[in-house]
């Protein structure tokens, strides 16, 4: 192979390597910026001030007796628990029809400096065998915890 041809092939290989490295860097940096971590109330509390301002998903159960609706009809205050820790939530969202005490929820938002979790995205989470409790029936803690666990394929 002549020297000119070798230089041209080497130049092409180097250009492809640089392009691949640049593409990988851009892909990985944008993925990192768009990751939203899923935390339980215990994990969020353990993170302390390190969690303030970061966008995270908080998952847990709506704590009994904690739901308060503001007069504007859009603001909702409640607490989310995992049985070990509790996080107060300030939500500016219309809650799903199934929203109630004891149901599993996933919230996407930010931890505030005052210790409240602020969200505009409130999702109810339940398993495929969901069955609403009867009137005046209090859901069992085991059933509430099971409603948060994912099955294979979820």
N, CA and C atoms as an extended XYZ file, in Angstrom:
462
Properties=species:S:1:pos:R:3:atomname:S:1:resname:S:1:resid:I:1 pbc="F F F"
N         0.847       -1.164        0.000 N   UNK     1
C         0.000        0.000        0.000 CA  UNK     1
C         0.899        1.236        0.000 C   UNK     1
N         0.545        2.221       -0.774 N   UNK     2
C         1.369        3.430       -0.878 CA  UNK     2
C         1.177        4.305        0.361 C   UNK     2
N         2.137        5.217        0.569 N   UNK     3
C         2.080        6.111        1.725 CA  UNK     3
C         0.848        7.014        1.689 C   UNK     3
N         0.483        7.495        0.514 N   UNK     4
C        -0.700        8.356        0.397 CA  UNK     4
C        -1.965        7.608        0.818 C   UNK     4
N        -2.063        6.391        0.363 N   UNK     5
C        -3.246        5.589        0.688 CA  UNK     5
C        -3.285        5.289        2.192 C   UNK     5
N        -2.122        4.969        2.801 N   UNK     6
C        -2.061        4.703        4.240 CA  UNK     6
C        -2.491        5.928        5.033 C   UNK     6
N        -2.005        7.105        4.637 N   UNK     7
C        -2.369        8.341        5.337 CA  UNK     7
C        -3.875        8.600        5.224 C   UNK     7
N        -4.421        8.351        4.074 N   UNK     8
C        -5.852        8.578        3.873 CA  UNK     8
C        -6.673        7.612        4.740 C   UNK     8
N        -6.298        6.338        4.760 N   UNK     9
C        -7.000        5.346        5.582 CA  UNK     9
C        -6.851        5.702        7.060 C   UNK     9
N        -5.639        6.074        7.479 N   UNK    10
C        -5.402        6.457        8.870 CA  UNK    10
C        -6.238        7.692        9.233 C   UNK    10
N        -6.309        8.651        8.334 N   UNK    11
C        -7.120        9.853        8.560 CA  UNK    11
C        -8.591        9.518        8.724 C   UNK    11
N        -9.086        8.607        7.897 N   UNK    12
C       -10.491        8.187        7.988 CA  UNK    12
C       -10.746        7.473        9.311 C   UNK    12
N        -9.837        6.585        9.707 N   UNK    13
C        -9.984        5.850       10.968 CA  UNK    13
C        -9.983        6.822       12.147 C   UNK    13
N        -9.065        7.783       12.142 N   UNK    14
C        -9.000        8.765       13.227 CA  UNK    14
C       -10.272        9.615       13.251 C   UNK    14
N       -10.746       10.045       12.090 N   UNK    15
C       -11.971       10.851       12.020 CA  UNK    15
C       -13.172       10.070       12.552 C   UNK    15
N       -13.269        8.790       12.204 N   UNK    16
C       -14.366        7.957       12.705 CA  UNK    16
C       -14.271        7.767       14.216 C   UNK    16
N       -13.057        7.577       14.726 N   UNK    17
C       -12.866        7.405       16.166 CA  UNK    17
C       -13.258        8.677       16.917 C   UNK    17
N       -12.858        9.830       16.405 N   UNK    18
C       -13.218       11.105       17.037 CA  UNK    18
C       -14.735       11.306       16.991 C   UNK    18
N       -15.355       11.003       15.863 N   UNK    19
C       -16.810       11.145       15.737 CA  UNK    19
C       -17.537       10.212       16.706 C   UNK    19
N       -17.055        8.978       16.822 N   UNK    20
C       -17.675        8.020       17.744 CA  UNK    20
C       -17.524        8.490       19.188 C   UNK    20
N       -16.348        8.997       19.542 N   UNK    21
C       -16.123        9.496       20.901 CA  UNK    21
C       -17.026       10.694       21.191 C   UNK    21
N       -17.153       11.605       20.235 N   UNK    22
C       -18.009       12.781       20.421 CA  UNK    22
C       -19.472       12.369       20.574 C   UNK    22
N       -19.926       11.441       19.755 N   UNK    23
C       -21.302       10.956       19.837 CA  UNK    23
C       -21.560       10.301       21.196 C   UNK    23
N       -20.638        9.459       21.649 N   UNK    24
C       -20.777        8.784       22.940 CA  UNK    24
C       -20.839        9.802       24.071 C   UNK    24
N       -19.961       10.791       24.037 N   UNK    25
C       -19.954       11.830       25.071 CA  UNK    25
C       -21.289       12.577       25.107 C   UNK    25
N       -21.778       12.996       23.957 N   UNK    26
C       -23.046       13.727       23.904 CA  UNK    26
C       -24.214       12.873       24.388 C   UNK    26
N       -24.233       11.623       23.972 N   UNK    27
C       -25.319       10.728       24.384 CA  UNK    27
C       -25.299       10.506       25.891 C   UNK    27
N       -24.129       10.259       26.446 N   UNK    28
C       -24.030        9.978       27.876 CA  UNK    28
C       -24.305       11.227       28.715 C   UNK    28
N       -23.861       12.377       28.276 N   UNK    29
C       -24.093       13.587       29.064 CA  UNK    29
C       -25.570       13.965       29.060 C   UNK    29
N       -26.265       13.781       27.959 N   UNK    30
C       -27.692       14.114       27.936 CA  UNK    30
C       -28.508       13.078       28.695 C   UNK    30
N       -28.087       11.834       28.703 N   UNK    31
C       -28.784       10.812       29.484 CA  UNK    31
C       -28.670       11.146       30.962 C   UNK    31
N       -27.485       11.524       31.399 N   UNK    32
C       -27.287       11.867       32.804 CA  UNK    32
C       -28.140       13.041       33.244 C   UNK    32
N       -28.311       14.015       32.371 N   UNK    33
C       -29.124       15.183       32.702 CA  UNK    33
C       -30.603       14.837       32.780 C   UNK    33
N       -31.043       13.825       32.050 N   UNK    34
C       -32.461       13.488       31.985 CA  UNK    34
C       -32.870       12.365       32.928 C   UNK    34
N       -31.925       11.808       33.683 N   UNK    35
C       -32.272       10.751       34.622 CA  UNK    35
C       -33.087       11.316       35.779 C   UNK    35
N       -34.131       10.617       36.161 N   UNK    36
C       -34.923       10.987       37.321 CA  UNK    36
C       -34.893        9.779       38.251 C   UNK    36
N       -34.284        9.945       39.414 N   UNK    37
C       -34.125        8.837       40.346 CA  UNK    37
C       -35.403        8.598       41.136 C   UNK    37
N       -35.660        7.341       41.468 N   UNK    38
C       -36.833        6.928       42.235 CA  UNK    38
C       -36.379        6.685       43.668 C   UNK    38
N       -36.948        7.417       44.617 N   UNK    39
C       -36.571        7.297       46.023 CA  UNK    39
C       -37.788        7.022       46.886 C   UNK    39
N       -37.562        6.302       47.962 N   UNK    40
C       -38.584        6.108       48.984 CA  UNK    40
C       -38.472        7.274       49.971 C   UNK    40
N       -39.470        7.482       50.827 N   UNK    41
C       -39.354        8.539       51.837 CA  UNK    41
C       -38.118        8.372       52.731 C   UNK    41
N       -37.778        7.137       53.094 N   UNK    42
C       -36.587        6.903       53.925 CA  UNK    42
C       -35.320        7.336       53.208 C   UNK    42
N       -35.202        6.989       51.929 N   UNK    43
C       -34.017        7.363       51.149 CA  UNK    43
C       -33.931        8.881       50.973 C   UNK    43
N       -35.068        9.515       50.747 N   UNK    44
C       -35.088       10.968       50.567 CA  UNK    44
C       -34.682       11.670       51.858 C   UNK    44
N       -35.188       11.202       52.989 N   UNK    45
C       -34.822       11.771       54.290 CA  UNK    45
C       -33.334       11.541       54.583 C   UNK    45
N       -32.831       10.355       54.256 N   UNK    46
C       -31.418       10.039       54.512 CA  UNK    46
C       -30.493       10.925       53.687 C   UNK    46
N       -30.919       11.319       52.507 N   UNK    47
C       -30.107       12.172       51.634 CA  UNK    47
C       -29.970       13.580       52.212 C   UNK    47
N       -30.943       13.995       52.998 N   UNK    48
C       -30.881       15.299       53.662 CA  UNK    48
C       -30.837       16.454       52.690 C   UNK    48
N       -29.956       17.419       52.963 N   UNK    49
C       -29.883       18.628       52.135 CA  UNK    49
C       -29.358       18.333       50.732 C   UNK    49
N       -28.737       17.173       50.530 N   UNK    50
C       -28.258       16.795       49.200 CA  UNK    50
C       -29.386       16.566       48.214 C   UNK    50
N       -30.594       16.340       48.723 N   UNK    51
C       -31.742       16.090       47.848 CA  UNK    51
C       -32.462       17.374       47.450 C   UNK    51
N       -32.169       18.475       48.120 N   UNK    52
C       -32.873       19.738       47.861 CA  UNK    52
C       -32.611       20.212       46.437 C   UNK    52
N       -33.694       20.478       45.713 N   UNK    53
C       -33.595       21.028       44.365 CA  UNK    53
C       -33.480       20.012       43.250 C   UNK    53
N       -33.128       18.781       43.546 N   UNK    54
C       -32.995       17.754       42.506 CA  UNK    54
C       -34.364       17.214       42.120 C   UNK    54
N       -34.561       16.956       40.833 N   UNK    55
C       -35.810       16.349       40.378 CA  UNK    55
C       -35.723       14.854       40.646 C   UNK    55
N       -36.668       14.335       41.432 N   UNK    56
C       -36.705       12.913       41.769 CA  UNK    56
C       -38.144       12.427       41.710 C   UNK    56
N       -38.282       11.122       41.700 N   UNK    57
C       -39.601       10.499       41.853 CA  UNK    57
C       -39.660        9.928       43.256 C   UNK    57
N       -40.689       10.299       43.967 N   UNK    58
C       -40.904        9.841       45.330 CA  UNK    58
C       -42.045        8.837       45.305 C   UNK    58
N       -41.801        7.653       45.836 N   UNK    59
C       -42.830        6.622       45.857 CA  UNK    59
C       -43.124        6.175       47.267 C   UNK    59
N       -44.378        5.977       47.576 N   UNK    60
C       -44.773        5.507       48.895 CA  UNK    60
C       -46.284        5.439       48.995 C   UNK    60
N       -46.755        5.393       50.225 N   UNK    61
C       -48.188        5.314       50.498 CA  UNK    61
C       -48.676        6.638       51.061 C   UNK    61
N       -49.875        7.043       50.691 N   UNK    62
C       -50.464        8.257       51.250 CA  UNK    62
C       -50.795        7.972       52.712 C   UNK    62
N       -50.210        8.756       53.588 N   UNK    63
C       -50.358        8.543       55.026 CA  UNK    63
C       -51.788        8.841       55.479 C   UNK    63
N       -52.318        7.970       56.322 N   UNK    64
C       -53.684        8.127       56.829 CA  UNK    64
C       -53.824        9.439       57.597 C   UNK    64
N       -54.909       10.149       57.341 N   UNK    65
C       -55.209       11.391       58.045 CA  UNK    65
C       -54.408       12.596       57.597 C   UNK    65
N       -53.662       12.474       56.503 N   UNK    66
C       -52.774       13.573       56.101 CA  UNK    66
C       -53.305       14.425       54.944 C   UNK    66
N       -54.375       14.016       54.288 N   UNK    67
C       -54.840       14.730       53.089 CA  UNK    67
C       -55.578       16.013       53.472 C   UNK    67
N       -55.092       17.130       52.913 N   UNK    68
C       -55.722       18.441       53.105 CA  UNK    68
C       -55.854       19.109       51.745 C   UNK    68
N       -57.054       19.509       51.385 N   UNK    69
C       -57.287       20.209       50.114 CA  UNK    69
C       -57.426       21.704       50.392 C   UNK    69
N       -56.725       22.506       49.597 N   UNK    70
C       -56.797       23.963       49.736 CA  UNK    70
C       -58.076       24.468       49.064 C   UNK    70
N       -58.473       25.680       49.394 N   UNK    71
C       -59.713       26.269       48.871 CA  UNK    71
C       -59.694       26.452       47.358 C   UNK    71
N       -58.498       26.598       46.763 N   UNK    72
C       -58.425       26.823       45.309 CA  UNK    72
C       -58.792       25.581       44.495 C   UNK    72
N       -58.896       24.428       45.148 N   UNK    73
C       -59.286       23.199       44.470 CA  UNK    73
C       -58.167       22.492       43.729 C   UNK    73
N       -57.026       23.138       43.550 N   UNK    74
C       -55.901       22.524       42.838 CA  UNK    74
C       -54.745       22.166       43.753 C   UNK    74
N       -54.677       22.795       44.903 N   UNK    75
C       -53.562       22.555       45.812 CA  UNK    75
C       -53.944       21.485       46.821 C   UNK    75
N       -53.056       20.542       46.966 N   UNK    76
C       -53.284       19.393       47.823 CA  UNK    76
C       -52.069       19.220       48.719 C   UNK    76
N       -52.299       18.970       49.992 N   UNK    77
C       -51.209       18.691       50.928 CA  UNK    77
C       -51.479       17.332       51.565 C   UNK    77
N       -50.452       16.521       51.623 N   UNK    78
C       -50.557       15.205       52.245 CA  UNK    78
C       -49.152       14.718       52.567 C   UNK    78
N       -49.046       13.566       53.173 N   UNK    79
C       -47.740       12.993       53.490 CA  UNK    79
C       -47.627       11.630       52.826 C   UNK    79
N       -46.412       11.303       52.407 N   UNK    80
C       -46.119       10.003       51.803 CA  UNK    80
C       -45.193        9.258       52.755 C   UNK    80
N       -45.491        7.998       52.997 N   UNK    81
C       -44.697        7.201       53.926 CA  UNK    81
C       -44.321        5.864       53.312 C   UNK    81
N       -43.248        5.281       53.842 N   UNK    82
C       -42.884        3.918       53.480 CA  UNK    82
C       -42.934        3.025       54.715 C   UNK    82
N       -43.539        3.536       55.791 N   UNK    83
C       -43.627        2.796       57.038 CA  UNK    83
C       -42.484        3.113       57.986 C   UNK    83
N       -41.413        3.713       57.483 N   UNK    84
C       -40.251        4.072       58.308 CA  UNK    84
C       -40.098        5.582       58.416 C   UNK    84
N       -40.342        6.288       57.327 N   UNK    85
C       -40.203        7.750       57.291 CA  UNK    85
C       -41.381        8.335       56.533 C   UNK    85
N       -41.606        9.612       56.771 N   UNK    86
C       -42.712       10.310       56.128 CA  UNK    86
C       -42.196       11.616       55.536 C   UNK    86
N       -42.735       11.998       54.376 N   UNK    87
C       -42.349       13.244       53.709 CA  UNK    87
C       -43.620       14.043       53.424 C   UNK    87
N       -43.698       15.298       53.915 N   UNK    88
C       -44.855       16.125       53.578 CA  UNK    88
C       -44.798       16.550       52.114 C   UNK    88
N       -45.953       16.556       51.462 N   UNK    89
C       -46.029       16.849       50.029 CA  UNK    89
C       -46.954       18.035       49.796 C   UNK    89
N       -46.514       18.903       48.901 N   UNK    90
C       -47.301       20.038       48.431 CA  UNK    90
C       -47.509       19.796       46.945 C   UNK    90
N       -48.742       19.489       46.543 N   UNK    91
C       -49.023       19.137       45.147 CA  UNK    91
C       -49.962       20.154       44.523 C   UNK    91
N       -49.578       20.643       43.355 N   UNK    92
C       -50.463       21.500       42.573 CA  UNK    92
C       -50.865       20.701       41.344 C   UNK    92
N       -51.808       19.805       41.559 N   UNK    93
C       -52.256       18.906       40.501 CA  UNK    93
C       -53.644       18.395       40.861 C   UNK    93
N       -54.406       18.104       39.847 N   UNK    94
C       -55.696       17.465       40.080 CA  UNK    94
C       -55.397       15.995       40.355 C   UNK    94
N       -55.777       15.486       41.529 N   UNK    95
C       -55.449       14.100       41.847 CA  UNK    95
C       -56.260       13.117       41.005 C   UNK    95
N       -55.687       11.951       40.708 N   UNK    96
C       -56.439       10.921       39.991 CA  UNK    96
C       -57.663       10.496       40.806 C   UNK    96
N       -58.647        9.944       40.140 N   UNK    97
C       -59.891        9.546       40.804 CA  UNK    97
C       -59.650        8.544       41.932 C   UNK    97
N       -58.632        7.712       41.805 N   UNK    98
C       -58.366        6.690       42.819 CA  UNK    98
C       -57.565        7.221       44.005 C   UNK    98
N       -57.154        8.468       43.996 N   UNK    99
C       -56.328        9.032       45.063 CA  UNK    99
C       -57.088        9.037       46.377 C   UNK    99
N       -56.476        8.465       47.408 N   UNK   100
C       -57.063        8.427       48.746 CA  UNK   100
C       -55.989        7.997       49.732 C   UNK   100
N       -56.322        8.003       50.993 N   UNK   101
C       -55.394        7.561       52.027 CA  UNK   101
C       -55.057        6.092       51.825 C   UNK   101
N       -53.797        5.755       52.041 N   UNK   102
C       -53.371        4.366       51.991 CA  UNK   102
C       -53.019        3.834       50.619 C   UNK   102
N       -53.238        4.593       49.554 N   UNK   103
C       -52.922        4.086       48.218 CA  UNK   103
C       -51.481        4.434       47.862 C   UNK   103
N       -50.882        3.608       47.037 N   UNK   104
C       -49.525        3.867       46.565 CA  UNK   104
C       -49.513        4.998       45.557 C   UNK   104
N       -48.538        5.887       45.690 N   UNK   105
C       -48.401        7.009       44.762 CA  UNK   105
C       -46.956        7.139       44.309 C   UNK   105
N       -46.778        7.722       43.139 N   UNK   106
C       -45.465        8.108       42.633 CA  UNK   106
C       -45.585        9.574       42.251 C   UNK   106
N       -44.692       10.385       42.797 N   UNK   107
C       -44.710       11.826       42.575 CA  UNK   107
C       -43.398       12.239       41.936 C   UNK   107
N       -43.454       13.067       40.921 N   UNK   108
C       -42.230       13.604       40.337 CA  UNK   108
C       -42.159       15.078       40.698 C   UNK   108
N       -41.073       15.459       41.369 N   UNK   109
C       -40.943       16.842       41.804 CA  UNK   109
C       -39.605       17.101       42.460 C   UNK   109
N       -39.582       18.109       43.337 N   UNK   110
C       -38.337       18.527       43.986 CA  UNK   110
C       -38.532       18.654       45.491 C   UNK   110
N       -37.493       18.291       46.225 N   UNK   111
C       -37.471       18.501       47.665 CA  UNK   111
C       -37.116       19.967       47.903 C   UNK   111
N       -37.899       20.635       48.732 N   UNK   112
C       -37.675       22.046       49.040 CA  UNK   112
C       -36.826       22.180       50.304 C   UNK   112
N       -36.263       23.351       50.515 N   UNK   113
C       -35.421       23.586       51.687 CA  UNK   113
C       -36.196       23.455       52.989 C   UNK   113
N       -37.505       23.715       52.959 N   UNK   114
C       -38.315       23.619       54.177 CA  UNK   114
C       -38.722       22.181       54.507 C   UNK   114
N       -38.244       21.206       53.720 N   UNK   115
C       -38.531       19.800       53.998 CA  UNK   115
C       -39.761       19.258       53.302 C   UNK   115
N       -40.462       20.085       52.548 N   UNK   116
C       -41.626       19.625       51.797 CA  UNK   116
C       -41.210       19.183       50.405 C   UNK   116
N       -41.930       18.207       49.885 N   UNK   117
C       -41.722       17.753       48.515 CA  UNK   117
C       -42.767       18.453       47.657 C   UNK   117
N       -42.341       19.186       46.653 N   UNK   118
C       -43.239       19.945       45.785 CA  UNK   118
C       -43.384       19.223       44.448 C   UNK   118
N       -44.626       19.019       44.018 N   UNK   119
C       -44.864       18.283       42.781 CA  UNK   119
C       -46.029       18.868       41.994 C   UNK   119
N       -45.973       18.657       40.699 N   UNK   120
C       -47.106       18.954       39.827 CA  UNK   120
C       -47.516       17.691       39.078 C   UNK   120
N       -46.883       16.583       39.430 N   UNK   121
C       -47.182       15.303       38.773 CA  UNK   121
C       -47.441       14.247       39.839 C   UNK   121
N       -48.681       13.811       39.929 N   UNK   122
C       -49.117       12.868       40.944 CA  UNK   122
C       -49.740       11.667       40.239 C   UNK   122
N       -49.163       10.496       40.461 N   UNK   123
C       -49.679        9.273       39.830 CA  UNK   123
C       -50.026        8.254       40.909 C   UNK   123
N       -51.133        7.578       40.739 N   UNK   124
C       -51.537        6.510       41.648 CA  UNK   124
C       -50.958        5.210       41.123 C   UNK   124
N       -50.452        4.393       42.033 N   UNK   125
C       -49.825        3.137       41.632 CA  UNK   125
C       -50.560        1.989       42.309 C   UNK   125
N       -50.870        0.977       41.525 N   UNK   126
C       -51.533       -0.199       42.089 CA  UNK   126
C       -51.196       -1.411       41.241 C   UNK   126
N       -51.378       -2.586       41.830 N   UNK   127
C       -51.103       -3.803       41.061 CA  UNK   127
C       -52.318       -4.150       40.198 C   UNK   127
N       -52.185       -5.177       39.399 N   UNK   128
C       -53.269       -5.571       38.493 CA  UNK   128
C       -54.464       -6.163       39.221 C   UNK   128
N       -54.257       -6.610       40.437 N   UNK   129
C       -55.350       -7.191       41.213 CA  UNK   129
C       -55.988       -6.150       42.126 C   UNK   129
N       -55.922       -4.884       41.751 N   UNK   130
C       -56.459       -3.824       42.598 CA  UNK   130
C       -57.938       -4.055       42.871 C   UNK   130
N       -58.299       -3.882       44.141 N   UNK   131
C       -59.695       -3.957       44.533 CA  UNK   131
C       -59.910       -2.876       45.584 C   UNK   131
N       -60.781       -1.953       45.315 N   UNK   132
C       -61.023       -0.845       46.242 CA  UNK   132
C       -61.587       -1.385       47.546 C   UNK   132
N       -61.154       -0.809       48.675 N   UNK   133
C       -61.724       -1.253       49.943 CA  UNK   133
C       -63.196       -0.878       50.013 C   UNK   133
N       -63.941       -1.682       50.742 N   UNK   134
C       -65.361       -1.395       50.903 CA  UNK   134
C       -65.568       -0.154       51.755 C   UNK   134
N       -66.802        0.293       51.816 N   UNK   135
C       -67.113        1.469       52.616 CA  UNK   135
C       -66.803        1.177       54.080 C   UNK   135
N       -66.166        2.114       54.761 N   UNK   136
C       -65.754        1.997       56.168 CA  UNK   136
C       -64.723        0.903       56.401 C   UNK   136
N       -64.091        0.429       55.349 N   UNK   137
C       -63.049       -0.596       55.478 CA  UNK   137
C       -61.680        0.079       55.403 C   UNK   137
N       -60.816       -0.254       56.356 N   UNK   138
C       -59.460        0.305       56.370 CA  UNK   138
C       -58.536       -0.695       55.678 C   UNK   138
N       -57.781       -0.250       54.659 N   UNK   139
C       -56.892       -1.181       53.963 CA  UNK   139
C       -55.784       -1.687       54.885 C   UNK   139
N       -55.377       -2.939       54.668 N   UNK   140
C       -54.295       -3.531       55.459 CA  UNK   140
C       -52.954       -3.033       54.939 C   UNK   140
N       -51.992       -2.846       55.846 N   UNK   141
C       -50.669       -2.353       55.468 CA  UNK   141
C       -50.011       -3.296       54.463 C   UNK   141
N       -50.179       -4.609       54.612 N   UNK   142
C       -49.565       -5.561       53.671 CA  UNK   142
C       -50.102       -5.344       52.255 C   UNK   142
N       -51.403       -5.088       52.150 N   UNK   143
C       -52.002       -4.845       50.833 CA  UNK   143
C       -51.490       -3.544       50.230 C   UNK   143
N       -51.326       -2.521       51.075 N   UNK   144
C       -50.828       -1.241       50.576 CA  UNK   144
C       -49.387       -1.375       50.090 C   UNK   144
N       -48.559       -2.088       50.846 N   UNK   145
C       -47.160       -2.286       50.442 CA  UNK   145
C       -47.106       -3.107       49.163 C   UNK   145
N       -47.940       -4.152       49.070 N   UNK   146
C       -47.973       -4.991       47.869 CA  UNK   146
C       -48.361       -4.177       46.640 C   UNK   146
N       -49.213       -3.159       46.834 N   UNK   147
C       -49.644       -2.344       45.696 CA  UNK   147
C       -48.498       -1.539       45.101 C   UNK   147
N       -47.408       -1.377       45.845 N   UNK   148
C       -46.252       -0.625       45.349 CA  UNK   148
C       -45.209       -1.502       44.688 C   UNK   148
N       -45.281       -2.800       44.903 N   UNK   149
C       -44.256       -3.685       44.367 CA  UNK   149
C       -44.552       -4.033       42.922 C   UNK   149
N       -43.491       -4.029       42.115 N   UNK   150
C       -43.631       -4.350       40.695 CA  UNK   150
C       -43.603       -5.847       40.486 C   UNK   150
N       -44.389       -6.290       39.535 N   UNK   151
C       -44.344       -7.687       39.134 CA  UNK   151
C       -43.378       -7.830       37.984 C   UNK   151
N       -42.986       -9.065       37.651 N   UNK   152
C       -42.098       -9.288       36.512 CA  UNK   152
C       -42.728       -8.710       35.263 C   UNK   152
N       -41.905       -8.005       34.472 N   UNK   153
C       -42.385       -7.424       33.232 CA  UNK   153
C       -42.881       -6.001       33.381 C   UNK   153
N       -42.995       -5.491       34.624 N   UNK   154
C       -43.443       -4.102       34.839 CA  UNK   154
C       -42.273       -3.167       34.848 C   UNK   154
